[in-house]
Amino acid sequence: MGGGAAGTSARQVVADLGKVPMLIDEHHVLGGLFSGGLGIPDYVGVSANSDTLWGRGRELFKNTITKMKADGYVEGTKPTGQTPETAGYGNQYGDLPERYTPSSAVYARNLAIGNARTLVDIEVVGITKDGGQGKVVTLSNGDTITCKQMISASYSAELGMAAGVPYGIGRSESRFTYGERQAGSMVTGGNLKADRIRNPKGDIWRGFQGYPHHLPGQADEGIQGYDYRMTWCIDDPNGLPIQPPEGYREEDFADYIQRAQAYSKYQNMISGQFIGPKILTTNGNDQYGLPRIYGRAKTKGERLKFKKDHYYAMCGQFYTAINSSKVPSAFRTDMQRVKLPWRDNVEEFAFQRGWSSMIYARETLRMMARRILLSSEMDIGYANVRNSVSRGGYHADSHLVNWSVNRGGGSRQDGDIDIDKTYFGLPWEIFLPPAGIISNLVEVGNPAMTRTCFCSYRMETTMSGPAQAAAVACCLAIDAGIPVSLLPVSTLLAKLDQMGAKR
């Protein structure tokens, strides 16, 4: 379950090993964030030690370059200090793209999926178990799937939730739970902003949390801000104009108009890297506060409502910036240079032509299981982590977890986790649900680790490694006639080494 970089990589491995995979996703297209607007792969981290890709996962990202070249893009400068005239897709670690377009990702995704059996725009509503194994998956359309092993490779944990696997949400560990100095609330005085915090209607700005009530290090349900990863045209006469979201009312964006009084150029709203002279890939814009609602969502319908609300808030800001006479004229004029791409992201879109099909969920749930990865294990080196099946390596960071109003005026943002990491090991046990719940499920999208660890693990490129390991384990378990949780880990590790896994 889950058709992103992790799920598609796992599907290929299952097929490589002679088994029959079924790939399911609740979204209307496969590819997840990989083909839904990612654009800047998160292996472009602190050093070559963040390059965790191997096997089919590495192949997925490499194949985007083939399409980029076919579309006339060229390798250009690195992101830092680039200009539109010289920028190109770039290369990272020799064979991986630094940046890519949605169409190149769709090309690579289609190669990875091939003629596999797939189901999209569907919801898992139940799992029938027999002797602790999930035997039949029931879908929202009434269809059922009989399966031998299952891999959960989505942020929403649909399979695990249906099977009764327990999950935690947000910064649920305090600084004292496991002795992690970066755990819990990070409210500090260092991020004070002296701006006004009320719009003309007297409301607190959209996304603000009210007055902070947690002490530093205290557990809460804070989750990183979400956005849409977008691809934008700049000064392109073929670019598509941004349409207003359904039901748009300018008065709903009075808070944004107030903030925009300090803006003068599109870079005040968009930060990104150019793929070519007139096209860049970027975070569209962050939303704060709403994420904790998404994390609590239990159904596809609830997640879709969040996505629509998020789209309205974010798209409305862009439309307001381009069209409202209430924003500074210099800013409005410069924002009119920004349009949606005309040859990328125009078929697999959401809400309006050219809009990204995938929300950027930086974090949602984390499984509560028999073995939990702690941040201290991220510091001892992958070779010292017992039963590691793949590697992490991206620096642990977080974004816009909480933006609160100060009682004396102004606002402040939570302090940010930002821990540089080299390679660290991901032990097999953190992907297995608690004993006695379901024995033939592997949880890749939301494994058992502290929130500090998840701030590094959360990258699509990192998840593809454990997903491939899970696929290998499931195939070996099928051959042995046992549920995957009973597979001897030594058997799995030997097969991974034979395959050249980066673990």
N, C-alpha and C positions, 0 to 999 in steps of 0.2 A: 504494500500500500504506500503510494507516494511516487510520483513520476518525475521527480527532480533529478539532479545529478546523481544522488545516492541510489534512488530507485532504478533509474535506467542502467546504471553501472551494474547493480546487483542482477537485474534481468539478463544482461549479457552473460554474466558469469554462470548463471543457472543454465542458460542455453548452451554455453561452451562445455559444460559438464554433462550434457546429454539429458537434462530434465526439461519439463514443460512449464515455463513460467506464465503467470497471469499478472499483468500490471494494471493496477486500479488507482484512480485519482478522483477526488471529489470535484476538482476544477474542470472546466469545460475543455481544456487542452492539457496535454502532457508537457513535461519539461520543467515545471516548477519555476523557481526564480532563475534557473540557468538560462532558459529561453524566454523568460518573462520580464527581462529588463536588467539582469544583474550587471552585465557590461564591464564591470571592473572586478575580476576574480579576486577573491580574498586570499589567494596565495601570495599576492603582492604585498607581503607583510614586512617584517623587520629585516629579514635576511634570507639567504638560501635555506636556512633551517626552518622556514615556514612552508617549504615545498613538500607537502605530505602526499601528493598525488602519485598513484601507481596503477598499473594494469589498465583495465577498461576505463577507469576514472580519468587517468591521464590522457588516454586516447580521445575521450569525449571533448576535452578542451583543445587538444591539438587540432582536431578536425575543424574547428572554427576558422583556423587560418586558411585552409583550403578555400572556403567560401569567401573569406575576406579578399583574398587575392583575385578570385574570379569576379568579384564585384568592383575591382579596380582600386581597392585600398592598398596602401603601401606601408611598410614598416617605417615608423617615424621616431620622434624623440621620446625620451622618458617623460613621465607625468610632471616632474618638478621643472618649473621654469619654461614649460613649452608654450608655443604660440600656435594659433590656428593654422598658420601657413606651413609650419614644419611638422605638425603632429601627425602621427599615424597610429596604427594599431600596436606597434611596439612588440618586443619579445622579452620574456622573462625566463631566466634559467635556460636560455637557448631554444627550447622547443615549445614553450607555452606563450599564449598571447597575453599581453598586459591589459588590452582592452579589446572588446569585440562588439559587433552589432547584433541586434535580436535575430535578424535573418540568418546570420552565420551560425547562431546557436540552434535555430530551428533546423538548419541543415544537419548539424552534428547530432542533434537529438533524433532526427529521423533515421540517420544511419545506425544509431544505437538501438532504436526500437525495432527497426526492420519490419518483419511480418509477424511480430509477436501478437498474442492475444491481449487485447487491452479493453478496459472499460473506463469511460470518463463521465464526468457530471453525475456521479453516483455517490451514494452514502451507505456506509456500513451501519446497520441498525442492530445487529446481534450476531453472536457466535454461539453455536451449539457445541458443548463439550462432552467428551466421553472419556472417563478415566483420567481427567486432567488435561487431555489434549483437545485443542480446537479442531473440530471435524468439519463443520458446515458454517460458512459465512453467509448471513442473510443480508440482502441489499434492499435499498429503499423502494425499488421497483417490484419487489416480491421474488426476484430471482435468488437462487442459492448457488454457492460454489463449494464443492467438496475439495478439501485441500489436505496435504500431508504436512507441510511446514509453512510458516508465515514470517514475513519480515515487515516490520513497521518502519517506514523511511520517510515519514512526513512530520511536520511540526505539530500537527493536530492530534497525533496519537490515537487515530480512530480505531485501529485494531485493538490496541491495549485497553482503551476505554471500554470497548464492547465486551472484552474478556474479563473486565473487573480488575485490571492492574491499577494499583494506586499511583497517583502522581502528585507532586507538589508544584507550587506556582510562586514565581517572584523570588524576592530575597528572603526566602523562608528560613535561612540559617542566620543566627546572630553571630557576632564576632567571637562569641565564646563557645558556640556549639562544637566546633572542631578546631578552635584556636586559629582561625583564618583572619588575618588583620584586615583584609579587604571585604569581609563579609558584612551583611546588614546595611542599614541606612548609612549614607555617606554625607549627610547634611553638614555643610561647613560654611563658615563666613567668608571663605575665599572667593566665592562666586557671586557676591552681592552685585546687583545691578540697580542703579539709581533711577531707572525709567519709571514712568507712570504705569500703573497696573490696572486701571479701569478704563473702559471704553465710554463713549458718550452716553450709553444707556445705563451706566453705573455697574455693569457686570464685570466680574473678573475675566480676564482674557481667556479665550477658549484654550483648554488644555491645562490651565493652572490647577494646582491641587488644594488650594486653600492654605491655611497656616500650617507650617510643619509641626508635627507632634511627636516625632520619633527622635530619640537620642542617637548620636553617632554609634554605629555598631549594632543597633537594635534591629531585630528581624521585622520585615514588613512584606507587603505583596507588590512592591515596586518592580516594574518591568521596563525594559528599554523602550524608547520611543520608536514608533514604526513609521515607515514612509513607503512610497513607491519608487523603485529604481527605474529611472527614466532614460530615454534617449531623445535628445533635442536637436533640432536644426537651428543654426544661427546664421542669419543673413542669407538664407537659401530661398530663392524665388519660388521653388517648388514645394516649400514647406506647407504643412497643413495648419490652418488656423485653429486655435484652441476654442472649442465651443463651451458655452456655459453648462454646468451640471444641471440635471433635471431639477426643476423647482428653484433655481437660483434666485436669491434676493440679495441685493447689494447690502442691505442693512444687516444681514447676518455676518458681514465681514467688517463691521465698524471697528472691531479690535485690530484686525489686520491693517486697515487703512491708517489707523493711528500709528502703528509700528512703522508703516511704510513711509511716514513723513521724513524719516532719516535716510531713506534709500535714494540713490541716484543712478544706479546701473544694474543690469541684470545679474551681475556677480553678487549683488547683495542678497539675492534669492537663490541662485543656482551656483553650486560649486561642482566642478567635474573635470574630466579629462577629454580632450579632443581625440576622436578616432581618425578624423580627416579634417580638411580645412573648414567645413561647414557643419560638422556633426560632432556632438559630444555625448558622453554617457555620465550619469550623475545620480545622486540621491535627488529625488524630486523636491521634497521638503518634509521635514519631520513633524510628527504630531505627538503630543505628550499627554499623558493621562488616560487616553482612550485604550492603550494597550492592555491594561489590567482587565478591561471588559472583554477583550478578545481572548485572553488567557482563560477566562472562566467559561467561554462558550463551549457547549457540549454537543451542538448539532451543526450540520452544514448550514441550515437556515440562519442560525445565530451568527455564524462566522460571515456569511454573505451580507447580513445586515450591517455588521461592523465594517466590512469592506466598502459598502455603499456609503455609509456615513463618513468614512475616512476619505473616500473619493470626493464626496461633496465638499468637505472642508479644505482639501488640498487643491483640487481643481478650481474651486471657487476663488482661492487666493490668487492663482495664476490668471484667471479670467479677470478678476478685479484689477490686478496690477496692469494688465494690458489695456483695459477698457474704461476704468473708472476715472472721471474727471476730478475725483477727490484725492487721488494720489499725486505726488509731485509730477509736474509735466515732464521733467527730465527723466525721471524713473519710468514713467509710462512710455515715453518715446523709445527708451532703450529696451524695455521689455517687449516692445512690438517687433524686435528683431528675433524673438524666440518663437519657434513654431515646432509642431510635431513633425517627425520625419515622414517623408512621402514614400520611401521604398523600404522602410524597416518598421516592423511592429504594426503593420496595417491590416493584417488578416487575423492574427490571434490576439485580439484586443479585448478590452472590457470597457463598457459604458459609452465610449465614443471612439471613432476610428483613430488609430495611432496611440491610444492610451495603453499603458502597460497592463498586461493581463494578470500580473501577480503582485500582491502586496508583499512588502519586505518585512517579514516577521523575524526580528532579531532574536527573540526568545519567546517561548510559551511555557511548556511543561517540562518537568524532569521526573523520571521514574523513581519511585521509592522502592529499593530492592535490597537484596542480601549483601551486596558489595557496593560501596560508594567510593568514587574517585575523589580524593582530597587534593587541595592545591599544593600541599607539601610534596605530593607525588609528581607534580609538574616540574619540580626542581632537581630531581635526582637522576635524570637521564633515562631515556627509553630503555636502555639495556638493563636497567635496574628495576624495572617494573615487571613483576611476574605475570606471565601469560599474556603479554601484549600482542594484539592481533593487527594493530595499525598504529600510526603516530598522529599526535597533535603537534602544533608548533606555532600557530598564530598567537600574537600577543593578546593577553586577556584584556579586553576593554569593554566599556559600556557607554551608552549614549542616552542622554536626556531621560534618565529614569524618573526624575521628579523635578518639577519646576514650581516652586511655591512662592506665595506672597508673604512678604515681611509685614509684621504688624505695624512697624514704623514707616511703611512705604517702600516702594521698590520691590524687587524680586530676587530670588536666588535659585541656582540650580544645584542639584546634588553633586558632590564630588565624584570624580570619575575613576573607575578602575582602569589602570593602564600598566600592566605588568609585562615586560618583555620576556619572551620564552624562547628557548631552543627546543629541539625535539623532545617530546615526552611520550611515554607509552600509554596505550589505551587497552587495559586488561579485558579479556573476554567476559569476565563475570559481570561487568557493569552493564552489559547489554541483555542480560537474562532476567526475566521477571522473578518476583519472589516465589519460593517453592510453594507448590500446592495450588497455584492459580491457573497457569497455563504453561505447559511444558514444551510446546512446539512453536513458540513465538520468540523472535529476536527483536528487541527494541533499539533501533539505530538512531531514529530522529530525536528521541528524548531519553537518553540513557541515564543511569543512576550516577550522578556526580553532583558536587556542590555547585551552587550558582556561580561562584568564582571560576571554577573550571569550565562551566558551560559558556562563559563569556569568551573563551578561546575556542572551544569545540564547535560552536554554533555555525561555523563556516561550511558552505556546501562542498567546498573542495576537501575539507577534512572528513566530512561524513561519508564521502564516497569510498574511503578505505575500509572502515568497519562494515559498510554495506556489502562490499565484495567479500569480506571475511565471513559475514553472515550467510551469503549465498553459498560459499564453499561449505560451511558447516551444515547448512540445510541439505545440500546434496549428499554429503557424506552420511548424514543421519538417515536419509531415505535409503541409501544403499545398505545401511546397517539395520534398517527396520526399527529404528528407535526415534523418540522425539529429540529435537536438537539439543535440548538442555542436558540430555544424558550422554551426549557425545563426549568421549574423552578429549580433553583439551590438547593432550599431546598429539593426538591424531590430527586435529585441526592445524596445530602449529607446524607439523611436519609437511602437510599439504601446502600451507601458505609459503613456507620456505622453498618448496619445490617450484612454486609459481613465481617466485621472486618478489613477494610482497614486501613493501616497505613498512617494517614493523619494529 
